[in-house]
Amino acid sequence: MELALKLFVLITALVIVVRAEPALNRMDSRTPILVRLSFLMLTLGAVAEILFLLSGEMPSWSTAIVFAGIAVLLVCERRLRLLDPAARKRAQ
């Protein structure tokens, strides 16, 4: 069961990195600072979790649930456009 939990958290952390890092690269100076900081912290947290897992640490079940929720949110990243008024105007 421990191996399954580690694998699950590793996969969700990789999804977060793969989805959040390119989003950071696409952001420009018009992107609100809080959006940029949140994506930066998500990416750094996921990378740190991957390093902890590779060093042998055991994640908790609550960590797995949080990482899964974040990964699902980032897979639906297109919905985040609604939070940025400048992006809404560009999309219209």
Order of alpha helices (4+ residues) and beta strands (2+ residues): alpha-alpha-alpha-alpha
